[in-house]
């Protein structure tokens, strides 16, 4: 599917959630495929102890292109919430000045000694990553954040020969965040 083609991303994801809940077909979405690099980057940057602290309460802030939340922003937030749990507070922030779609910036704050900020460098296939840790020097890096073409995304998703369980777990949380 391609939920980002619908004007209301939340409604499109709600329909997908309902289809997945029936369990009759394997479903995925190109917006989900587009956030794979974001999910991989975050997974590399958050260690297990930090993730465990976040389960006690954390804030995820996601800035998205345009004025209404995109499927990518909702699915990313849903994925993060499915991994961390219900104590995660999600804040979605519009960036009307960015028109090329998707996620623009992500911040993760567990209220503890570490804060993570990732900002996509518009027009490039990179992101500025900043990790703040109390008592340590701030780490700043520019890391790859590849943009794959629609054809590459579709080819990758068609190779899946089974249900995409992380996607299926993220969908109800994405809808919940969208209703938020």
VEXPATI-829337 format. One line per field, with one value per residue (C-alpha): residue number from 1; x, y, z. Coordinates in steps of 0.25 Angstrom, whole numbers, plus 5000, padded with zeros to 4 digits. Last residue first. Layout:
N
resi = c(NUM | ...)
east = c(X | ...)
north = c(Y | ...)
up = c(Z | ...)
***
This chain:
180
resi = c(180 | 179 | 178 | 177 | 176 | 175 | 174 | 173 | 172 | 171 | 170 | 169 | 168 | 167 | 166 | 165 | 164 | 163 | 162 | 161 | 160 | 159 | 158 | 157 | 156 | 155 | 154 | 153 | 152 | 151 | 150 | 149 | 148 | 147 | 146 | 145 | 144 | 143 | 142 | 141 | 140 | 139 | 138 | 137 | 136 | 135 | 134 | 133 | 132 | 131 | 130 | 129 | 128 | 127 | 126 | 125 | 124 | 123 | 122 | 121 | 120 | 119 | 118 | 117 | 116 | 115 | 114 | 113 | 112 | 111 | 110 | 109 | 108 | 107 | 106 | 105 | 104 | 103 | 102 | 101 | 100 | 99 | 98 | 97 | 96 | 95 | 94 | 93 | 92 | 91 | 90 | 89 | 88 | 87 | 86 | 85 | 84 | 83 | 82 | 81 | 80 | 79 | 78 | 77 | 76 | 75 | 74 | 73 | 72 | 71 | 70 | 69 | 68 | 67 | 66 | 65 | 64 | 63 | 62 | 61 | 60 | 59 | 58 | 57 | 56 | 55 | 54 | 53 | 52 | 51 | 50 | 49 | 48 | 47 | 46 | 45 | 44 | 43 | 42 | 41 | 40 | 39 | 38 | 37 | 36 | 35 | 34 | 33 | 32 | 31 | 30 | 29 | 28 | 27 | 26 | 25 | 24 | 23 | 22 | 21 | 20 | 19 | 18 | 17 | 16 | 15 | 14 | 13 | 12 | 11 | 10 | 9 | 8 | 7 | 6 | 5 | 4 | 3 | 2 | 1)
east = c(4985 | 4977 | 4989 | 4997 | 4986 | 4987 | 5002 | 5001 | 4991 | 5001 | 5014 | 5011 | 5008 | 5020 | 5029 | 5022 | 5024 | 5016 | 5024 | 5031 | 5037 | 5043 | 5031 | 5035 | 5049 | 5045 | 5034 | 5045 | 5055 | 5044 | 5040 | 5054 | 5062 | 5067 | 5079 | 5081 | 5097 | 5102 | 5107 | 5113 | 5112 | 5116 | 5114 | 5125 | 5122 | 5116 | 5102 | 5101 | 5096 | 5096 | 5095 | 5092 | 5092 | 5086 | 5090 | 5084 | 5084 | 5073 | 5069 | 5079 | 5071 | 5072 | 5074 | 5074 | 5077 | 5077 | 5084 | 5086 | 5071 | 5058 | 5057 | 5058 | 5058 | 5058 | 5054 | 5055 | 5050 | 5041 | 5033 | 5030 | 5038 | 5030 | 5038 | 5034 | 5021 | 5029 | 5018 | 5021 | 5017 | 5019 | 5019 | 5019 | 5025 | 5019 | 5011 | 5023 | 5037 | 5037 | 5022 | 5024 | 5036 | 5029 | 5016 | 5024 | 5031 | 5018 | 5012 | 5023 | 5024 | 5009 | 5010 | 5005 | 4997 | 5004 | 5015 | 5028 | 5029 | 5036 | 5036 | 5037 | 5039 | 5038 | 5041 | 5036 | 5039 | 5041 | 5052 | 5061 | 5061 | 5064 | 5076 | 5081 | 5080 | 5087 | 5081 | 5089 | 5089 | 5074 | 5071 | 5079 | 5072 | 5058 | 5062 | 5067 | 5054 | 5046 | 5043 | 5039 | 5028 | 5023 | 5023 | 5013 | 5012 | 5001 | 5001 | 4987 | 4976 | 4980 | 4967 | 4975 | 4984 | 4972 | 4967 | 4981 | 4982 | 4969 | 4974 | 4987 | 4979 | 4970 | 4983 | 4990 | 4978 | 4981 | 4984 | 4996 | 5004 | 4997 | 5004 | 5000)
north = c(5048 | 5041 | 5041 | 5035 | 5024 | 5021 | 5020 | 5011 | 5002 | 5001 | 4999 | 4984 | 4981 | 4988 | 4980 | 4967 | 4969 | 4957 | 4947 | 4946 | 4960 | 4962 | 4971 | 4981 | 4983 | 4984 | 4995 | 5003 | 5002 | 5007 | 5018 | 5023 | 5021 | 5033 | 5029 | 5035 | 5034 | 5040 | 5054 | 5054 | 5062 | 5057 | 5066 | 5064 | 5056 | 5060 | 5058 | 5052 | 5059 | 5052 | 5060 | 5054 | 5062 | 5054 | 5050 | 5048 | 5062 | 5072 | 5075 | 5070 | 5061 | 5065 | 5055 | 5058 | 5049 | 5053 | 5045 | 5047 | 5045 | 5051 | 5040 | 5050 | 5045 | 5056 | 5054 | 5063 | 5065 | 5052 | 5050 | 5060 | 5069 | 5081 | 5087 | 5101 | 5095 | 5088 | 5081 | 5076 | 5062 | 5060 | 5045 | 5042 | 5028 | 5022 | 5012 | 5004 | 5006 | 4997 | 4999 | 5013 | 5015 | 5007 | 5016 | 5029 | 5024 | 5020 | 5034 | 5042 | 5033 | 5034 | 5049 | 5058 | 5070 | 5083 | 5080 | 5072 | 5065 | 5068 | 5056 | 5058 | 5045 | 5047 | 5037 | 5029 | 5017 | 5009 | 5020 | 5015 | 5001 | 5008 | 5015 | 5002 | 4995 | 5005 | 5016 | 5020 | 5008 | 5006 | 5021 | 5020 | 5007 | 5013 | 5025 | 5016 | 5008 | 5020 | 5020 | 5005 | 5008 | 5020 | 5009 | 5001 | 4986 | 4976 | 4961 | 4956 | 4949 | 4954 | 4962 | 4971 | 4975 | 4980 | 4988 | 4994 | 4997 | 5005 | 5013 | 5016 | 5022 | 5030 | 5035 | 5039 | 5048 | 5053 | 5039 | 5037 | 5035 | 5022 | 5015 | 5000)
up = c(5080 | 5069 | 5060 | 5072 | 5074 | 5059 | 5059 | 5072 | 5065 | 5053 | 5060 | 5064 | 5049 | 5044 | 5054 | 5049 | 5034 | 5029 | 5020 | 5007 | 5007 | 4994 | 4989 | 5000 | 4995 | 4980 | 4985 | 4992 | 4981 | 4971 | 4980 | 4980 | 4993 | 5001 | 5009 | 5023 | 5024 | 5037 | 5041 | 5055 | 5067 | 5081 | 5093 | 5103 | 5115 | 5129 | 5125 | 5111 | 5099 | 5086 | 5073 | 5059 | 5047 | 5036 | 5022 | 5008 | 5004 | 5000 | 5014 | 5024 | 5033 | 5048 | 5058 | 5073 | 5085 | 5099 | 5111 | 5126 | 5129 | 5125 | 5115 | 5103 | 5088 | 5078 | 5063 | 5051 | 5037 | 5035 | 5022 | 5011 | 5001 | 5006 | 5017 | 5022 | 5027 | 5038 | 5047 | 5061 | 5066 | 5081 | 5086 | 5101 | 5104 | 5116 | 5107 | 5103 | 5097 | 5085 | 5081 | 5084 | 5075 | 5064 | 5065 | 5065 | 5053 | 5047 | 5050 | 5044 | 5032 | 5030 | 5030 | 5041 | 5035 | 5033 | 5024 | 5026 | 5040 | 5053 | 5063 | 5078 | 5086 | 5101 | 5111 | 5123 | 5131 | 5118 | 5114 | 5125 | 5118 | 5104 | 5111 | 5117 | 5103 | 5095 | 5086 | 5074 | 5065 | 5067 | 5064 | 5051 | 5047 | 5050 | 5041 | 5030 | 5030 | 5030 | 5015 | 5016 | 5025 | 5016 | 5005 | 5013 | 5017 | 5017 | 5018 | 5016 | 5025 | 5039 | 5041 | 5049 | 5038 | 5030 | 5042 | 5044 | 5029 | 5030 | 5042 | 5034 | 5023 | 5033 | 5040 | 5027 | 5023 | 5009 | 5004 | 4995 | 5008 | 5011 | 4999 | 5000)
***
